[in-house]
Amino acid sequence: MPSLPPRHLPTRRARAIPPSRPRATWPLALALAGPLAAWAQAEAPSGPQLPAVQVEDDRVPDLQQEGSAASGYRARTAAQIGPLDSRPLLDTPYSVNVVPQALMENLQATKPDDVLRINPVTQLTTPQSRFFTGVTVRGFSLGATKRIDGMPNTNMVSVDMEDKERLEVLTGLSGFLWGAGNVGGTLNYVLKRPTYEPLRSVTAGVTEGSNAYLHGDFGGRIDDGGKLAYRLNVVGQDGDTATDHQSIRRGLVSGALDWNLSDRLQLQFDASRSVYRMRGSEAYWSAATGAGYPSADRARSNFYGQPFTLTDTAQDHVASRLRWQLGDRVVLRAGVARRTSRSDLVVANNTFIAGGDGRYLMQTSAWEYPDYLNQGAYAYADWLFATGPVQHTLTAGWSADRTTATNYRSSAGGWTTLTSMPVSFGQPVYLPDPGLVPTGSKYLAQRTLRRNVLLGDDIRLGDQWSALVGVNQAGILDTGYGATGASTSRYDDSRVTPTAALIYKPVPWLSLYGSTMRSLEQGGVAAATYNGRLVSNAGEVMAPLQSKQVELGLKADAHDVLWTAALFKIDKGLQYYDVSGSGPVIYVQDGRQVHQGLEFTATGKPMRGLTVVGGLTLLDAKVKENRQSPALEGKTPMNVAERSAKLYLEYELDDVPGLTLTGGAYYTGPQYADAANTQRLPGFATFDLGLRHALRAAGLPLTLRLNVANVADKRYWLNANYLGSARTVALSGQIKF
């Protein structure tokens, strides 16, 4: 729950009113405000009271103060975790990893890959050059789904990084927090908020190859009293990348506005427009029955797709939020958000053939991905009260989001074979554009409504013990439609997803916690084809799956380092394509998968001049039950690395003021390339080097950055579906004025 006592709200000269990141319906909030305000103004009983929120002219948003390079990128606060308001990580009984803006800037991140490949709790599985960034967390794929300021976002292309304040990665189940969602975890990108001091920053650089970009970040007050403040980010990017036959053109305009109507009432607004066009998308790899994967060392090119492949996407976003402190005991938080996305693709797939010694066949298809409309809303009321010596923050509220999608359209015949003769892995072949275009009509294909009614209590028992208990009635209404507009499938059900957690703080800088969580996962939709074979129940919308998790964790903020460790066990239901037999395959829900393991992270400055961001994951991931394919029981799911370790370092040179050396080592363990575990891809390690120099030019602060990723140009299989990225060089200069 949002935590209102002073222990959960550090001093914030940074803002007029602590920002409320989640999306919700503020018209509903206004309707509730009258009776709540009258009740809150009544004579208050004795007990703890909320401090009044004061507007200060010299404030700067609190999240912008956290996670600086000087602090070793150490964040102490989570901006938003479901219905939880901004709260210290030490008082959060879940595993949360924060990537702050300063680290994203110093990594020269222009795409999520740049951040997620070094993040200690994520395994990059789908590179953006395929058309979206996909990751695995705790051994479960998150696909293309992510959240923008808490709103579900199911568009199929990666998010822009330049207008993000931070990335918060919640690992594990989140049923009580988010309702229906991914089992492995949640990626929540937090948007930048207005500044109350002038901000003018311009960055120009080359991300890789000759692909150049220009980014302007501006903010400040609009009026002298600070009632209105703004933030504006503008990005232009264009040119060839370091990957052969690949280019990227991208544009972003993103704005945010704060309106402080009083010292207790704040409205926030934000809107953005993003366009993205890439030529030369990465090829998707698979292996036919009996075929094997050649060693990646045999790769003689950094591009195995086709020059005519492309991704063309446009996204629009608009949102508003309200935060209203009613009296000294009640806070109302609410807002709404709307996001649309459109994606057109031409892609290439490569399939290794049996007995071919690394030879493969090539196919291509033109797709029009669904046009997505994501709408989100919620309203929460937080009430602070006491029962004797026990303090409570009771949160009650409602949230809902709706996703509307059109149908997939593909070129006639689905996949088109580019050549009937196999191609050598050592000598990729590039062919002219066959001119494929999607066929068929476009129509409304699916509408999904996810709704949550939540009640929870954040309980404090003295200085050392606290508990978080709550329940979320999570529901899913999913309807599929045919080309005629008639409903073809419908599912409407709900489940109770409770949570219970206990935190013990023997000393203020150390937290020990245990938590249990249940979650509801939206069922999948059977595709028309799978690996070139027809699906007999195409279009069927599957029922939601239920999962459960138990976690024991430790968090310590000591010696200028935030240390975290978590032991976890996740039990999840399965859905997959049953490919047994020679006829059409069928999409089924059957069996269970259990992942248990250990996560460890460290972020901060363990010694003067040295910054460390790293961690490791040790995982035991197994299929425990599969009635249709008993042979899979005890097997590790494909594309899941059970061992990974990552370490990013910075070292400030005393002899050269302002000069910082950077680098990292990133290891991903072996993975199986098939469900039967007959093919094992070797693990791989890559290394980065770089430097950063902060100086002054014409009296203005200037920061020069150079980063070299995969400095040894290691060739490796990222997993069974993608080759790893070759060496890339990024160079930029940032000036503030």
C-alpha positions in Angstrom: 0.0 0.0 0.0 1.1 3.6 -0.4 3.0 4.4 2.8 2.2 7.7 4.4 3.9 7.8 7.8 7.2 9.8 7.9 9.2 6.6 7.9 8.1 6.0 4.3 8.4 9.6 3.0 11.9 11.0 3.1 12.3 14.7 3.2 11.4 16.0 -0.2 12.4 19.5 -0.9 12.5 18.3 -4.4 8.8 18.7 -5.2 5.7 20.5 -4.3 3.7 17.3 -3.8 5.2 13.8 -4.0 4.4 12.5 -7.5 1.9 9.8 -7.9 3.2 7.6 -10.7 0.3 5.1 -11.2 -2.5 5.8 -13.7 -6.0 6.2 -12.5 -9.4 7.9 -13.0 -9.2 11.4 -11.5 -12.8 12.2 -12.5 -13.8 9.4 -10.1 -11.4 10.9 -7.5 -13.2 14.3 -7.8 -16.6 12.6 -7.3 -15.3 10.9 -4.1 -13.4 14.0 -2.9 -16.4 15.8 -1.3 -17.5 13.2 1.2 -13.9 12.2 2.0 -12.9 15.8 2.6 -15.8 16.4 4.9 -15.0 13.2 6.9 -11.3 14.0 7.0 -11.9 17.5 8.4 -13.8 16.1 11.3 -12.1 16.1 14.7 -9.2 13.7 14.4 -8.6 11.1 17.1 -5.3 11.0 18.8 -2.5 9.1 16.9 -0.1 9.7 14.2 -0.9 12.3 11.6 0.3 12.9 8.1 2.7 15.9 7.6 1.2 18.6 5.4 2.8 18.8 2.0 4.4 22.2 1.4 5.3 23.9 -1.8 8.9 25.2 -1.8 10.3 27.4 -4.4 13.6 25.7 -4.6 12.4 22.1 -4.9 13.7 19.5 -7.4 11.8 16.2 -8.0 13.0 13.7 -5.5 13.6 10.8 -7.9 16.0 13.1 -9.8 18.1 13.3 -6.7 18.5 9.6 -6.3 20.7 7.2 -8.2 23.4 9.8 -9.3 26.8 8.7 -10.5 28.3 10.3 -7.3 26.2 7.9 -5.2 27.2 4.9 -7.2 23.7 4.8 -8.9 22.3 3.6 -5.6 18.5 4.3 -5.3 16.8 4.1 -2.0 13.2 4.6 -3.1 10.9 2.8 -5.4 8.8 5.3 -7.4 5.9 2.9 -7.9 5.1 -0.7 -7.3 1.5 -1.3 -8.2 -0.7 0.5 -5.7 2.2 1.3 -3.5 3.1 4.9 -3.3 6.8 6.1 -3.4 8.5 4.1 -0.6 12.0 3.1 0.6 13.3 -0.1 -0.9 14.3 -1.3 2.6 10.6 -1.2 3.5 9.5 -3.1 0.4 9.1 -6.8 0.9 9.7 -7.6 -2.8 12.7 -7.9 -5.0 13.1 -4.6 -6.9 16.1 -3.5 -9.0 16.3 0.2 -10.0 18.2 1.6 -13.0 18.3 5.4 -12.6 18.6 8.0 -15.3 22.2 8.7 -14.6 23.2 5.2 -15.4 21.2 5.1 -18.5 22.9 8.4 -19.6 26.4 7.1 -18.9 25.6 3.8 -20.8 24.5 6.1 -23.7 21.3 4.0 -23.8 19.2 4.7 -26.9 17.3 1.3 -26.6 16.3 -1.0 -23.8 18.9 -3.6 -24.9 21.7 -1.2 -23.7 20.3 -1.4 -20.2 18.8 -4.8 -19.9 21.9 -6.7 -21.2 23.9 -5.4 -18.2 21.1 -5.5 -15.6 21.9 -8.2 -13.0 18.4 -9.7 -12.8 17.5 -9.8 -16.5 18.5 -12.1 -19.4 18.2 -10.4 -22.8 16.4 -12.9 -25.1 15.1 -10.8 -28.1 17.3 -8.0 -29.5 15.5 -4.8 -30.6 16.9 -5.4 -34.1 14.2 -8.0 -34.4 11.5 -5.4 -33.7 11.2 -5.4 -29.9 13.3 -6.1 -26.8 12.4 -9.2 -24.9 13.9 -10.5 -21.7 13.7 -13.4 -19.3 13.4 -12.8 -15.5 13.7 -15.7 -13.1 13.6 -18.0 -16.2 10.2 -16.7 -17.5 9.9 -14.7 -20.7 8.3 -11.2 -20.4 7.8 -11.0 -24.1 7.1 -7.6 -25.5 4.9 -6.5 -22.5 6.1 -3.7 -20.2 4.6 -0.9 -18.2 4.9 2.8 -18.8 4.3 4.6 -15.4 2.4 1.5 -14.3 0.1 1.3 -17.3 0.3 -2.0 -19.2 1.8 -1.5 -22.7 1.6 -4.4 -25.1 3.0 -2.7 -28.2 5.5 -4.8 -30.1 8.4 -2.4 -30.4 10.8 -1.2 -27.8 10.3 2.0 -25.7 12.4 5.2 -26.1 14.8 5.7 -23.2 15.4 9.4 -23.4 12.2 10.5 -21.6 12.5 7.9 -18.8 13.6 8.8 -15.3 14.3 5.2 -14.3 13.5 1.6 -15.0 12.2 -0.4 -12.1 12.4 -4.2 -12.4 10.2 -6.1 -10.1 11.2 -9.8 -10.2 8.7 -12.5 -9.5 4.9 -12.6 -9.2 2.9 -9.4 -8.9 -0.8 -10.5 -8.6 -1.6 -8.3 -5.6 0.3 -5.3 -7.0 -0.7 -5.3 -10.7 -3.4 -7.9 -11.1 -3.1 -10.2 -14.1 0.4 -10.0 -15.4 3.7 -11.8 -16.2 5.0 -14.5 -13.8 8.7 -13.8 -14.1 8.5 -10.1 -13.3 7.5 -6.6 -14.4 9.4 -3.9 -16.3 8.1 -0.5 -15.3 9.5 2.5 -17.1 9.0 5.7 -15.1 8.7 8.9 -17.1 10.7 12.0 -16.4 8.8 14.7 -14.4 9.2 18.5 -14.6 12.1 20.3 -12.8 11.7 23.4 -10.7 15.1 24.7 -11.5 16.1 25.5 -15.1 17.3 22.4 -17.0 18.8 22.7 -20.5 20.8 19.7 -21.8 21.8 18.8 -25.3 23.5 15.5 -26.2 24.8 14.6 -29.7 26.4 11.3 -30.5 26.9 8.2 -32.6 25.3 5.1 -31.2 27.1 2.7 -33.5 28.4 2.7 -37.0 27.3 6.0 -38.6 23.9 6.1 -36.8 23.8 9.6 -35.2 21.4 11.1 -32.8 20.6 14.5 -31.1 18.7 14.7 -27.8 17.4 17.8 -26.1 16.2 17.7 -22.5 14.6 20.9 -21.1 12.7 21.8 -17.9 11.8 24.4 -15.4 9.1 26.6 -14.0 6.6 28.3 -16.2 5.6 30.9 -13.6 7.5 32.7 -10.9 5.5 31.1 -8.1 6.3 27.5 -9.3 2.7 26.5 -9.7 3.4 25.3 -13.2 6.5 23.4 -14.3 7.4 21.5 -17.5 9.7 18.9 -19.0 10.4 18.4 -22.7 12.5 15.7 -24.4 13.1 15.8 -28.1 15.1 13.1 -30.0 16.2 12.6 -33.6 18.2 9.6 -34.8 19.2 8.5 -38.3 21.9 6.5 -40.1 23.4 3.1 -40.7 24.3 1.0 -37.7 27.4 -1.2 -37.2 25.4 -4.2 -38.3 25.6 -4.8 -42.1 22.6 -3.8 -44.2 20.9 -2.2 -41.2 19.8 1.4 -40.6 17.6 3.1 -38.0 15.5 6.3 -38.2 13.8 7.4 -35.0 12.0 10.5 -33.6 10.5 11.3 -30.2 8.7 14.3 -28.7 7.7 13.9 -25.1 6.3 16.5 -22.7 5.3 16.6 -19.1 3.5 19.3 -17.0 2.9 19.7 -13.3 0.2 22.0 -12.1 0.3 22.7 -8.3 -3.2 24.1 -7.6 -2.4 24.3 -3.9 0.1 22.9 -1.3 -2.2 19.8 -1.1 -3.4 19.3 -4.6 -1.4 18.6 -7.7 -2.3 17.6 -11.3 0.2 16.0 -13.7 0.0 15.6 -17.4 2.2 14.0 -20.0 2.1 13.2 -23.7 4.4 11.8 -26.3 4.7 10.9 -30.0 7.3 8.3 -31.1 8.2 7.0 -34.6 10.6 4.3 -35.4 11.8 2.8 -38.7 14.5 0.2 -39.0 15.8 -1.5 -42.2 17.5 -4.8 -41.8 16.0 -6.7 -38.9 17.7 -9.6 -37.2 16.9 -13.1 -38.5 15.0 -15.5 -36.3 16.7 -18.9 -36.1 15.2 -22.4 -35.5 16.2 -26.0 -36.2 14.3 -28.6 -38.1 13.9 -32.1 -36.5 17.3 -33.7 -36.3 19.2 -30.5 -37.1 21.9 -29.0 -34.9 23.3 -25.6 -34.3 26.8 -24.8 -35.6 29.3 -23.1 -33.4 28.8 -19.3 -33.5 32.5 -19.0 -34.1 31.8 -20.1 -37.7 29.7 -16.9 -38.3 31.4 -14.8 -41.0 29.0 -11.9 -40.8 27.2 -9.8 -38.2 24.0 -9.9 -40.2 22.0 -13.0 -41.3 18.7 -11.4 -42.0 17.8 -9.7 -45.3 18.4 -6.1 -46.3 14.7 -5.6 -47.3 13.3 -6.5 -43.9 11.9 -3.6 -41.9 10.1 -2.4 -38.8 7.9 0.6 -39.1 6.1 1.8 -35.9 4.3 4.8 -34.5 3.2 5.3 -30.9 1.1 8.0 -29.1 0.7 8.4 -25.4 -1.3 10.8 -23.2 -2.0 10.7 -19.5 -3.0 12.7 -16.5 -2.8 12.2 -12.7 -4.1 13.7 -9.5 -2.8 13.7 -6.0 -4.9 15.3 -3.3 -4.2 15.3 0.4 -7.5 15.6 2.2 -6.9 16.7 5.8 -4.1 15.1 7.7 -5.1 11.4 7.4 -6.2 10.8 3.8 -4.5 11.0 0.5 -6.4 10.4 -2.8 -4.4 9.3 -5.9 -6.0 8.9 -9.3 -5.4 9.2 -13.0 -6.0 8.0 -16.6 -3.8 7.0 -19.5 -4.1 6.1 -23.2 -1.5 4.7 -25.5 -1.8 3.6 -29.1 0.8 1.8 -31.3 1.0 0.6 -34.9 3.6 -1.8 -36.3 4.3 -3.0 -39.9 7.0 -5.6 -40.4 8.8 -7.6 -43.0 10.9 -10.3 -41.4 13.1 -13.2 -42.3 13.5 -16.6 -40.6 16.3 -19.1 -41.0 15.9 -22.8 -40.3 18.8 -25.2 -40.0 18.2 -28.5 -41.9 19.0 -32.0 -40.8 22.3 -33.4 -41.9 23.2 -30.0 -43.3 26.3 -29.3 -41.2 25.1 -25.7 -40.5 23.2 -25.2 -43.8 19.9 -23.5 -43.6 16.8 -22.4 -45.5 15.5 -18.9 -45.6 11.9 -17.7 -45.5 10.3 -14.3 -45.4 6.9 -12.8 -44.6 5.3 -9.3 -44.5 3.2 -8.7 -41.3 1.0 -6.0 -40.1 1.0 -6.4 -36.4 -2.2 -5.6 -34.5 -3.0 -1.9 -33.9 -3.0 -1.7 -30.1 -5.1 0.7 -28.0 -4.1 0.5 -24.3 -6.2 2.4 -21.8 -5.6 2.4 -18.0 -7.2 4.0 -15.0 -7.3 3.7 -11.2 -8.2 5.5 -8.0 -6.8 4.8 -4.6 -7.5 6.3 -1.1 -4.9 5.9 1.6 -5.9 6.3 5.2 -3.5 6.6 8.1 -4.7 5.6 11.6 -3.5 3.8 14.7 -4.9 1.0 16.9 -3.1 1.5 20.1 0.7 1.3 19.4 0.2 -0.1 16.0 0.2 2.2 13.0 -1.7 1.4 9.8 -1.8 2.7 6.3 -4.9 1.3 4.8 -5.3 1.4 1.0 -8.5 0.7 -0.8 -9.1 1.2 -4.5 -9.9 0.1 -8.0 -7.9 -0.2 -11.2 -8.6 -1.4 -14.6 -7.0 -1.5 -18.0 -8.3 -2.4 -21.4 -6.4 -3.6 -24.5 -8.0 -3.5 -27.9 -6.3 -5.1 -30.8 -6.9 -5.6 -34.5 -6.0 -8.9 -36.3 -2.6 -10.0 -37.5 -2.3 -9.6 -41.3 0.4 -11.4 -43.3 1.4 -11.7 -46.9 -0.4 -14.2 -49.1 0.5 -17.8 -48.2 2.1 -16.8 -44.9 5.8 -17.7 -45.3 7.6 -17.4 -48.6 10.7 -19.5 -49.2 13.5 -17.3 -50.5 15.6 -20.0 -52.0 15.1 -23.8 -52.5 18.9 -24.5 -52.1 20.4 -24.5 -48.6 22.7 -21.6 -47.6 26.0 -22.0 -45.8 26.2 -20.6 -42.3 29.7 -19.3 -43.2 28.4 -17.4 -46.3 25.1 -15.7 -45.8 23.2 -14.8 -49.0 21.3 -11.5 -49.5 18.5 -11.4 -51.9 16.4 -8.7 -53.6 13.1 -7.5 -52.1 10.3 -9.8 -53.2 7.8 -7.0 -52.6 5.5 -8.8 -50.2 2.6 -6.9 -48.6 0.0 -8.0 -46.0 -3.3 -9.2 -47.4 -6.9 -9.5 -46.1 -9.1 -7.1 -44.2 -8.3 -5.4 -41.0 -10.9 -5.8 -38.2 -11.3 -5.8 -34.4 -9.9 -9.2 -33.3 -9.6 -9.0 -29.5 -10.7 -6.9 -26.5 -9.3 -7.6 -23.1 -10.4 -5.9 -19.8 -8.4 -6.5 -16.7 -10.0 -5.2 -13.5 -8.8 -5.1 -9.9 -10.4 -4.3 -6.6 -7.8 -4.0 -3.9 -7.7 -3.7 -0.1 -4.5 -3.9 1.9 -2.9 -2.8 5.1 0.7 -1.7 5.7 1.2 -2.3 9.4 4.0 -1.0 11.6 4.7 -2.6 14.9 7.3 -0.5 16.5 10.6 0.3 14.9 11.7 -3.2 13.9 8.6 -5.1 12.7 6.2 -4.3 9.9 3.8 -6.3 7.8 2.0 -6.0 4.5 -1.2 -7.9 4.0 -3.7 -7.5 1.3 -6.0 -9.0 -1.3 -6.8 -8.2 -4.9 -9.9 -9.5 -6.7 -8.3 -9.7 -10.1 -10.6 -10.4 -13.1 -10.1 -10.8 -16.9 -12.8 -10.4 -19.5 -11.4 -11.5 -22.9 -13.4 -11.5 -26.1 -12.2 -12.6 -29.5 -13.9 -11.5 -32.8 -14.0 -12.7 -36.4 -13.8 -10.7 -39.6 -17.6 -10.3 -39.6 -17.6 -8.7 -36.1 -19.2 -11.6 -34.4 -17.7 -12.9 -31.2 -15.7 -16.1 -31.7 -14.6 -16.7 -28.1 -15.2 -15.2 -24.7 -13.8 -15.7 -21.2 -14.9 -13.9 -18.1 -13.5 -14.9 -14.7 -11.8 -13.6 -11.6 -9.6 -14.9 -8.9 -8.5 -13.7 -5.5 -4.7 -12.9 -5.5 -3.6 -12.4 -1.9 -0.3 -11.4 -0.5 1.3 -11.5 2.9 4.7 -10.2 3.9 6.7 -9.7 7.1 9.7 -7.3 7.5 12.2 -7.4 10.4 14.7 -4.6 10.7 17.2 -5.5 13.5 19.0 -2.2 12.7 17.8 0.7 10.5 20.1 -0.2 7.5 19.1 -3.9 7.3 15.8 -5.6 6.3 14.9 -9.3 6.4 11.6 -10.2 4.8 9.5 -13.1 3.8 6.5 -12.9 1.4 4.0 -15.0 -0.5 2.2 -14.0 -3.6 -0.4 -15.5 -6.0 -0.9 -14.2 -9.5 -3.3 -14.5 -12.5 -1.8 -14.7 -15.9 -3.8 -13.9 -19.0 -4.3 -17.0 -21.2 -2.7 -16.9 -24.7 -4.4 -16.9 -28.1 -3.8 -19.7 -30.5 -2.1 -18.4 -33.7 -3.0 -19.5 -37.2 0.3 -21.3 -37.8 3.2 -22.4 -35.6 6.6 -23.1 -37.2 5.0 -23.4 -40.6 2.3 -25.8 -39.4 -1.5 -25.1 -39.2 -3.0 -24.7 -35.7 -6.2 -26.6 -35.3 -7.7 -24.3 -32.7 -6.5 -21.0 -34.3 -8.0 -18.0 -32.6 -9.0 -19.7 -29.4 -8.5 -17.5 -26.3 -7.3 -19.7 -23.4 -8.4 -19.3 -19.8 -6.2 -17.4 -17.3 -3.4 -19.4 -15.6 -2.7 -19.2 -11.9 0.8 -19.2 -10.3 2.2 -18.9 -6.8 5.5 -17.7 -5.3 7.3 -17.8 -2.0 10.3 -15.5 -1.3 12.8 -14.9 1.5 15.0 -11.8 1.1 17.6 -9.5 2.6 18.3 -5.9 1.9 21.1 -3.9 3.4 22.2 -0.3 2.8 25.7 -0.4 4.2 29.1 0.9 3.3 27.6 3.1 0.5 26.3 -0.1 -1.2 22.8 -1.4 -1.5 23.0 -5.2 -1.1 20.0 -7.4 -2.0 19.5 -11.2 -1.9 16.4 -13.2 -2.5 15.6 -17.0 -2.4 12.4 -17.7 -4.4 10.2 -20.5 -5.6 7.7 -20.0 -8.4 5.1 -22.6 -9.5 3.4 -21.8 -12.8 0.9 -23.4 -15.2 1.9 -24.0 -18.8 0.5 -23.3 -22.2 2.2 -24.3 -25.4 1.8 -25.8 -28.9 1.5 -29.6 -28.9 3.5 -30.6 -32.0 3.1 -34.4 -31.5 1.7 -36.2 -34.5 1.9 -35.3 -38.2 -1.3 -33.3 -38.6 -2.1 -29.8 -37.4 -0.7 -28.7 -34.0 -2.9 -27.6 -31.1 -2.5 -24.9 -28.6 -3.1 -26.3 -25.1 -2.8 -25.6 -21.4 -1.2 -28.5 -19.6 1.4 -29.2 -16.9 3.4 -27.1 -14.5 6.8 -25.5 -14.4 8.7 -24.8 -11.2 11.6 -22.3 -10.9 13.5 -21.9 -7.7 16.8 -20.1 -7.1 18.8 -17.2 -5.7 19.2 -13.6 -6.8 22.0 -11.4 -5.5 22.8 -7.7 -6.4 25.1 -5.0 -5.2 24.9 -1.3 -6.3 27.0 1.5 -4.9 30.5 2.7 -4.0 32.3 0.0 -1.9 35.5 2.2 -1.9 36.5 5.7 -2.8 36.4 6.3 -6.6 35.0 2.8 -7.4 31.4 2.2 -8.5 29.9 -1.3 -8.7 26.6 -2.5 -10.3 26.4 -6.2 -10.5 24.9 -9.4 -9.3 24.2 -13.1 -10.1 21.3 -15.4 -10.5 21.4 -19.2 -9.7 18.3 -21.0 -11.0 16.9 -24.4 -11.0 14.1 -24.4 -13.6 12.3 -27.6 -14.4 9.1 -28.9 -16.0 7.4 -30.8 -13.2 4.2 -32.1 -14.8 3.2 -32.5 -18.5 0.6 -35.1 -19.2 0.7 -34.7 -23.0 4.5 -35.1 -23.1 5.7 -36.9 -20.0 9.2 -37.1 -21.5 9.5 -33.3 -20.8 9.1 -33.8 -17.1 12.4 -32.9 -15.3 13.7 -31.0 -18.3 14.9 -27.4 -18.3 12.8 -25.1 -20.5 14.5 -24.0 -23.7 16.3 -20.6 -23.8 16.6 -20.4 -20.0 20.1 -19.9 -18.6 20.3 -21.3 -15.1 23.5 -19.3 -14.3 24.3 -15.7 -15.0 26.6 -13.1 -13.5 27.1 -9.5 -14.4 29.5 -6.8 -13.2 29.6 -3.2 -14.4 32.4 -1.0 -12.9 33.5 2.6 -12.9 36.7 4.0 -11.5 37.5 7.7 -11.1 41.1 8.7 -11.7 42.5 11.0 -9.0 45.4 12.2 -11.3 43.0 13.4 -14.0 40.0 15.2 -12.4 36.7 14.4 -14.1 38.0 11.3 -15.9 36.3 8.0 -15.2 37.1 4.6 -16.6 34.2 2.3 -17.3 33.8 -1.4 -18.2 32.1 -4.6 -17.4 32.0 -8.4 -17.7 28.7 -10.2 -18.4 28.3 -14.0 -18.3 25.3 -16.1 -19.4 25.4 -19.8 -18.8 24.5 -22.6 -21.1 20.9 -23.0 -22.5 19.0 -25.7 -24.1 17.9 -25.1 -27.7 15.0 -27.5 -27.5 12.4 -28.6 -25.0 13.7 -32.2 -24.9 17.2 -30.9 -23.8 19.0 -32.8 -26.6 20.9 -29.7 -27.8 22.9 -27.5 -25.4 24.2 -24.1 -26.5 27.4 -23.1 -24.7 27.5 -20.2 -22.2 29.2 -17.0 -23.2 30.9 -14.0 -21.7 31.3 -10.5 -23.2 33.3 -7.5 -22.0 32.9 -3.8 -22.3 35.4 -0.9 -22.0 34.8 2.9 -22.0 35.6 6.2 -20.4 33.8 9.4 -19.4 35.3 12.8 -19.0 33.5 15.7 -17.3 35.0 19.1 -18.0 34.1 22.7 -18.8 33.9 24.2 -22.3 33.3 28.0 -22.6 32.3 28.0 -19.0 29.6 25.3 -19.5 29.7 21.7 -18.1 30.5 19.2 -20.9 30.6 15.4 -20.5 32.2 13.3 -23.2 31.5 9.5 -23.3 33.0 6.6 -25.1 31.6 3.0 -24.7 32.7 -0.1 -26.5 30.4 -3.1 -26.1 31.6 -6.6 -26.7 35.1 -5.2 -27.1 36.6 -8.6 -28.2 33.9 -9.0 -30.9 32.8 -12.3 -29.4 30.5 -14.5 -31.6 27.9 -16.4 -29.6 24.3 -17.7 -29.6 22.2 -15.4 -27.5 19.8 -18.3 -27.4 18.3 -20.8 -29.8 16.6 -18.0 -31.8 19.2 -15.2 -32.1 22.8 -14.6 -32.6 24.5 -12.3 -30.2 25.4 -8.7 -31.1 28.9 -7.9 -32.5 31.2 -5.2 -31.2 29.6 -1.7 -31.2 31.1 1.7 -30.4 29.1 4.6 -29.0 30.4 8.1 -28.7 28.6 11.3 -27.4 29.0 14.7 -25.9 26.5 16.3 -23.5 26.5 20.0 -22.6 24.3 21.7 -20.1 23.6 25.5 -20.1 
